[in-house]
Amino acid sequence: MGQYQWNWGIILEEVYGTGEYYYQWLITGLGWTVATALSAWVIALILGSLIGTVRTMPNKWLAGLATAYVELFRNIPLIVQLFLWFFVLPEVLPEQMGTWMKQDMPMPEFITAVIGLGLFTSARVAEQVRTGIMALPRGQRYAGQALGFTLGQTYRYVLLPMAFRIVIPPLTSEFMNVFKNSAVALAIGVTELTFQMRQITGEYAPGNPIEVMTMVSVIYLIMAFSVNRLMAFIERRAQVPGYISGGSK
């Protein structure tokens, strides 16, 4: 075996036969990673908050359905869910709708990845929100009802504002995980950061995989650290003494 030829300037070189540079590919991949992760996080936060809230309601049927949702999406691996959404769902839908999904739907890989990652993460967010609500003293619910609030108003004005303050630290982890889990989207063809890394090291620059992988790892580290600092800032602004233990530093 020959000695490894280090070349840390590889990303500044031109991709043979394309007129583009390796760093441009990584920037494109980073853009798709951020777009996928943020779009999925919006779905996860909204849907997860709703499902988590429903799980704590006195209606056993609604709570049961919400629990089934969480168990379904939380316990099936993300990559399997993406395959089901992308390859299986169009085949089981009515022919016209399935054909539209396979041929005419704009950006099918991106949309499928966003929905799949959003639903997967929403189940985890729901569990955090449920835990936050259940951690509150029962007296807060009774106090809201004593003031004449409806059940919905009690959740909106009393329980949820406090619960979200409690669960900011675990939500920070989920937010960071969205960026890391977005790498799975390469399995259905989203040209995100990991996809571009594999393309560069596998087809165009197979002689310098360590440098490219290291640079991509640093990019992921910077994204995760940025999310951590953002959530730490939000936590400090929203903190209620006695209700947040630990958290981001």
Long-range contacts (C-beta under 8 A, 24 or more apart in sequence): 4-210, 5-207, 5-208, 6-208, 6-210, 6-211, 7-207, 7-208, 7-211, 8-211, 10-205, 10-208, 10-211, 10-212, 11-211, 11-212, 11-215, 15-204, 16-204, 22-200, 22-204, 22-205, 22-212, 25-196, 25-199, 25-200, 26-193, 26-196, 26-197, 26-200, 26-215, 26-216, 26-219, 28-191, 28-196, 29-191, 29-192, 29-193, 29-194, 29-195, 29-196, 29-197, 30-193, 30-219, 32-110, 32-190, 32-191, 32-192, 32-193, 33-179, 33-182, 33-183, 33-192, 33-193, 33-194, 33-223, 34-179, 34-223, 35-110, 36-110, 36-113, 36-114, 36-117, 36-182, 36-185, 36-190, 36-192, 37-117, 37-178, 37-179, 37-182, 39-114, 39-118, 40-113, 40-114, 40-115, 40-117, 40-118, 40-121, 40-178, 40-182, 41-118, 41-121, 41-175, 41-178, 42-118, 43-114, 43-115, 43-118, 43-119, 43-121, 43-122, 44-117, 44-118, 44-119, 44-120, 44-121, 44-122, 44-124, 44-125, 44-174, 44-178, 45-122, 45-125, 45-171, 47-118, 47-119, 47-122, 47-125, 47-126, 48-121, 48-122, 48-123, 48-124, 48-125, 48-126, 48-128, 48-129, 49-125, 49-126, 49-129, 49-160, 50-126, 51-122, 51-123, 51-126, 51-129, 52-125, 52-126, 52-127, 52-128, 52-129, 52-130, 52-132, 52-133, 53-129, 53-130, 53-133, 53-155, 53-160, 55-126, 55-130, 56-130, 56-133, 56-134, 57-151, 58-151, 66-126, 69-123, 69-126, 70-123, 70-126, 70-127, 71-123, 72-123, 73-119, 73-120, 73-122, 73-123, 74-120, 74-123, 74-124, 74-127, 78-116, 78-117, 78-120, 78-181, 78-184, 79-184, 79-187, 81-116, 81-119, 81-120, 82-112, 82-113, 82-116, 82-117, 82-184, 82-185, 82-187, 82-188, 83-187, 83-188, 85-112, 85-115, 85-116, 86-112, 86-116, 86-188, 109-185, 109-188, 109-189, 109-190, 110-185, 110-190, 112-188, 113-182, 113-185, 113-188, 113-190, 117-178, 117-181, 117-182, 117-184, 117-185, 120-181, 121-174, 121-177, 121-178, 121-181, 124-174, 124-177, 125-171, 125-174, 128-167, 128-170, 128-171, 128-174, 129-163, 129-164, 129-167, 131-167, 131-170, 132-162, 132-163, 132-164, 132-166, 132-167, 133-159, 133-160, 133-163, 135-163, 135-166, 136-162, 136-163, 136-166, 162-240, 162-243, 164-238, 165-238, 165-239, 165-240, 165-243, 165-244, 166-243, 166-244, 168-231, 168-234, 168-235, 168-238, 168-244, 168-247, 169-231, 169-235, 169-244, 169-246, 169-247, 169-248, 171-231, 172-227, 172-228, 172-231, 172-232, 172-235, 172-247, 172-248, 175-227, 175-231, 176-224, 176-227, 176-228, 179-220, 179-223, 179-224, 179-227, 180-220, 180-224, 193-219, 193-220
